[in-house]
């Protein structure tokens, strides 16, 4: 008993000493988070809720959230009660297609009270999953195909097509994907519409989105379309090449980006092949320089894509996959097309155009006295559409090379679209 008394006395002296030098023995934190939750309704809203306990009333509350590893985040000042125990709730309304399925967000809070205490919470992560369907995943070597309903056999077919397209890009072009790619396969337009940003009602009434790259490593696919496998290969190329050449300065010239995507599809579509051959026979091919942007003329769409495929095919035959890989590496550093071609191939854009024409049996291109082409150059257009008549039993326009049109979205995504009816009489 005496020994226990001595220990008790020593402990009392130690605690008293700690109190004298200002170290608290046991005290609650000035600001304490009781709970923090994030929930969402896909394509409608994200809700952030925080329960906090403070030694003095709250004086300031800031919510931060943004995509994981992204340099920019949202700073939000939600409403709150200046009390000691508070529940803070903020709901962010979303537009359809605002964020891609599978986007991972980071969230943290900064809290201040009237005593001048500050608490910054550790960032937490949550995934914005597409939960409008009962999704199942079919993993491949480099691709994850998400599907639902009675579509397992189709999902297997799409997975095989995706892996084949990636192999073609890696083997023939020398571009490999360095991360897993997610493909969400929708069974119909209605289901897919929840994940696509709306355009104008007039545009949506006459077009059908066949496929869309919605993020660096995520794409949507309309699995019910007869050309879905072609669309899949095309969009995967945009994703893979986009990853390989990502830089903050400039993007790939359109003829190269689309030419690689057309090459990834495999055999050139009959419509594009015929249009290309007509252009060769009539010596009406657009110059590569003019194809740095998309054609604004509907009657040139099929030939434009056929020519883009032909240019890339010629470059791979003439210079090889290693030079193509080197060229894409230079583009990844932000080089403009003229400088990139000179650095890697020791030729300029017009030289490449002349070499391509020669390979097709054409002579030098004619130029006007002013130095410009006699043929009218292409113009930039937000979307390319086929003017073909609808096929029997289908109220949409036909695919041209797997690509009826290309839409440049506000988020930088690329979409393949089909017209429900011709836009040009």
SVG drawing of the C-alpha trace seen along z (x, -y; Angstrom):
<svg xmlns="http://www.w3.org/2000/svg" viewBox="-38 -37 54 51">
<polyline fill="none" stroke="black" stroke-width="0.4" points="0.0,0.0 2.9,-2.3 4.4,-1.7 1.1,-2.4 0.8,-5.7 4.3,-6.8 3.5,-6.1 0.2,-8.0 2.1,-10.9 4.7,-10.9 2.1,-10.9 0.3,-13.8 3.5,-15.8 4.2,-15.0 0.8,-16.2 1.1,-19.4 4.5,-20.1 3.0,-19.6 0.2,-22.1 2.8,-24.6 4.7,-24.6 1.5,-25.0 1.1,-21.5 -2.6,-20.3 -3.1,-17.0 -6.4,-16.4 -8.3,-18.9 -10.6,-18.9 -9.4,-20.3 -10.4,-23.9 -12.3,-22.7 -13.3,-19.1 -14.9,-17.4 -17.6,-15.0 -18.5,-13.6 -18.0,-14.4 -20.0,-12.9 -20.3,-13.4 -23.1,-12.0 -24.5,-12.5 -27.2,-11.9 -25.6,-11.2 -25.9,-14.0 -28.0,-16.0 -26.1,-17.1 -23.3,-16.5 -24.0,-17.1 -21.3,-17.8 -22.2,-17.6 -20.0,-18.4 -20.8,-18.2 -18.3,-20.2 -17.8,-21.1 -15.9,-24.2 -14.7,-25.7 -16.1,-29.1 -18.6,-29.9 -17.6,-29.4 -16.4,-32.5 -15.6,-31.2 -16.1,-28.0 -14.6,-27.1 -15.2,-24.0 -12.7,-22.9 -13.2,-20.2 -11.9,-19.2 -10.7,-16.3 -7.9,-14.3 -4.4,-15.5 -5.9,-18.4 -4.2,-21.8 -7.5,-23.6 -10.1,-23.2 -13.4,-24.8 -13.4,-27.2 -17.0,-27.5 -18.3,-29.5 -21.3,-27.6 -24.0,-29.0 -23.5,-28.2 -24.7,-29.1 -22.1,-31.0 -22.5,-28.5 -20.3,-26.1 -22.0,-22.9 -22.9,-23.2 -24.0,-21.0 -22.9,-22.6 -24.5,-21.3 -23.8,-22.4 -25.5,-21.0 -23.9,-21.6 -26.2,-21.3 -24.8,-19.5 -25.4,-19.6 -25.7,-16.4 -22.2,-15.4 -20.5,-17.9 -18.3,-15.2 -17.3,-11.9 -18.4,-8.6 -15.7,-7.4 -14.2,-10.8 -12.4,-10.8 -12.8,-14.0 -10.8,-15.2 -12.6,-17.2 -11.4,-19.1 -12.6,-21.9 -11.1,-24.9 -12.7,-26.1 -12.1,-29.2 -13.7,-30.1 -14.0,-33.4 -11.0,-32.6 -8.8,-32.6 -8.4,-28.8 -8.1,-27.1 -8.6,-23.6 -7.8,-22.3 -9.1,-18.8 -7.1,-16.1 -8.3,-15.7 -10.7,-12.7 -11.5,-11.0 -14.8,-9.9 -15.7,-8.4 -18.4,-9.9 -19.6,-6.6 -22.3,-6.1 -25.1,-4.6 -28.1,-4.9 -27.6,-1.3 -26.7,1.9 -23.2,1.9 -21.0,4.9 -17.4,4.8 -15.5,7.0 -11.7,6.4 -9.2,6.9 -5.5,6.5 -5.7,2.7 -9.4,1.9 -12.4,2.2 -15.7,2.6 -18.7,1.6 -22.0,3.1 -25.5,3.9 -28.6,5.9 -28.4,9.0 -25.4,7.8 -22.5,9.9 -21.7,11.4 -21.7,8.0 -19.4,6.7 -17.0,9.5 -17.0,8.5 -16.4,4.9 -13.6,5.8 -11.9,7.9 -12.3,5.0 -10.8,2.5 -7.8,4.7 -7.3,5.2 -7.4,1.5 -4.9,0.8 -2.6,3.5 -2.8,1.9 -1.9,-1.5 1.0,0.0 2.4,2.3 1.8,0.2 2.1,-3.3 4.2,-2.9 1.8,-4.5 1.0,-2.6 -1.5,-3.5 0.1,-3.9 -3.1,-3.6 -6.3,-1.6 -9.1,-2.8 -12.8,-2.6 -15.5,-2.1 -19.2,-2.5 -21.4,-0.7 -25.0,-1.9 -27.9,0.1 -29.8,-2.8 -29.8,-6.5 -32.1,-7.3 -29.8,-5.6 -26.7,-7.2 -28.2,-10.7 -27.8,-11.1 -24.0,-11.1 -23.8,-13.5 -23.8,-17.2 -26.8,-18.7 -26.3,-20.9 -29.2,-22.8 -32.6,-21.1 -32.4,-21.5 -29.0,-19.8 -30.1,-17.0 -33.3,-16.4 -31.3,-15.6 -28.2,-13.9 -27.3,-10.7 -24.1,-10.4 -22.4,-7.1 -19.4,-7.5 -17.6,-10.1 -14.3,-10.5 -15.4,-12.2 -12.1,-12.1 -8.5,-11.3 -9.2,-7.6 -12.9,-7.3 -15.3,-6.9 -19.0,-6.3 -20.3,-4.0 -23.7,-3.4 -23.6,0.3 -26.8,0.7 -25.3,-1.0 -24.3,1.3 -20.9,-0.5 -20.1,-0.4 -16.9,1.5 -15.6,-1.0 -16.6,-3.9 -14.9,-2.2 -11.6,-1.8 -11.8,-5.4 -12.4,-7.0 -9.8,-4.8 -7.2,-6.2 -8.2,-9.8 -7.8,-8.8 -4.4,-7.0 -2.9,-9.6 -4.3,-12.3 -2.5,-10.8 0.7,-10.4 0.8,-14.0 -0.8,-15.9 0.8,-19.3 -0.4,-22.7 0.6,-24.5 -1.0,-23.1 -2.9,-20.0 -2.2,-17.8 -3.2,-19.0 -6.6,-17.6 -5.3,-15.7 -2.9,-13.7 -5.2,-13.1 -8.1,-12.0 -5.8,-10.1 -4.4,-8.0 -8.0,-7.4 -9.1,-6.3 -6.0,-4.0 -6.9,-2.5 -10.3,-1.4 -8.6,1.0 -9.8,1.2 -11.0,-2.1 -14.8,-2.4 -16.1,-2.0 -17.7,-5.6 -14.4,-7.2 -12.4,-5.0 -14.7,-6.0 -14.5,-9.6 -10.8,-9.5 -10.5,-7.8 -12.7,-10.4 -10.5,-13.1 -7.4,-11.4 -9.0,-10.9 -10.2,-14.5 -7.1,-15.9 -9.4,-17.5 -7.6,-16.4 -7.4,-19.0 -3.9,-20.0 -2.5,-18.7 -2.1,-22.3 -5.8,-23.1 -6.7,-19.9 -5.1,-21.3 -8.7,-22.0 -11.9,-20.3 -13.7,-20.8 -16.7,-23.2 -18.2,-21.7 -20.6,-18.8 -19.7,-17.4 -16.0,-17.1 -16.5,-15.2 -16.1,-11.7 -13.0,-12.7 -11.5,-14.6 -11.5,-11.5 -10.4,-9.3 -7.5,-11.6 -6.5,-11.8 -6.3,-8.0 -4.3,-8.0 -1.8,-10.6 -1.1,-8.6 -0.8,-5.3 1.7,-7.0 3.8,-8.3 4.0,-4.9 5.0,-3.3 7.5,-6.0 9.1,-6.8 8.1,-3.9 6.5,-3.6 9.6,-4.8 9.5,-8.1 5.8,-8.4 6.5,-7.7 9.3,-10.3 7.0,-12.8 4.3,-12.4 6.9,-12.8 7.9,-16.2 4.2,-17.2 3.9,-16.2 6.4,-19.0 4.1,-21.6 5.7,-22.0 3.8,-23.4 3.3,-21.1 5.8,-22.8 8.6,-22.7 7.8,-19.2 8.0,-17.9 11.3,-19.7 12.8,-18.4 11.8,-14.7 11.5,-14.2 13.6,-17.1 10.7,-18.3 8.0,-20.9 4.2,-20.6 4.2,-21.4 7.0,-18.9 4.9,-16.2 1.9,-17.2 4.0,-16.9 5.4,-13.5 1.9,-12.2 0.5,-13.3 3.4,-11.7 2.7,-8.4 -0.9,-8.6 0.3,-9.2 -0.5,-13.0 1.8,-15.8 2.7,-19.0 -0.2,-21.0 -1.3,-24.1 -1.0,-27.4 -2.4,-30.8 -0.2,-33.9 -1.0,-35.0 0.6,-31.9 -2.6,-30.2 -4.3,-27.1 -6.7,-27.4 -9.0,-25.0 -10.8,-26.7 -9.3,-25.8 -11.3,-24.1 -12.8,-26.1 -13.2,-25.3 -16.6,-23.9 -17.9,-22.8 -19.4,-19.6 -19.1,-17.6 -22.2,-15.7 -23.0,-13.4 -25.6,-14.4 -26.5,-10.9 -30.1,-9.9 -31.4,-7.7 -31.2,-4.0 -34.3,-1.9 -35.9,-1.3 -33.6,-3.8 -34.3,-7.5 -30.7,-8.3 -27.9,-9.1 -25.4,-6.5 -21.9,-6.3 -19.1,-7.6 -16.1,-5.7 -17.4,-5.1 -17.6,-8.9 -20.6,-10.9 -19.4,-13.9 -17.0,-15.2 -18.2,-17.5 -15.7,-19.6 -17.3,-19.8 -16.7,-22.5 -14.8,-20.0 -12.5,-19.1 -14.0,-15.8 -14.6,-14.4 -17.8,-12.8 -18.9,-10.8 -22.4,-11.7 -24.9,-10.4 -27.6,-12.5 -31.2,-11.4 -31.9,-13.1 -29.8,-15.0 -28.9,-18.5 -28.4,-19.8 -31.1,-19.3"/>
</svg>
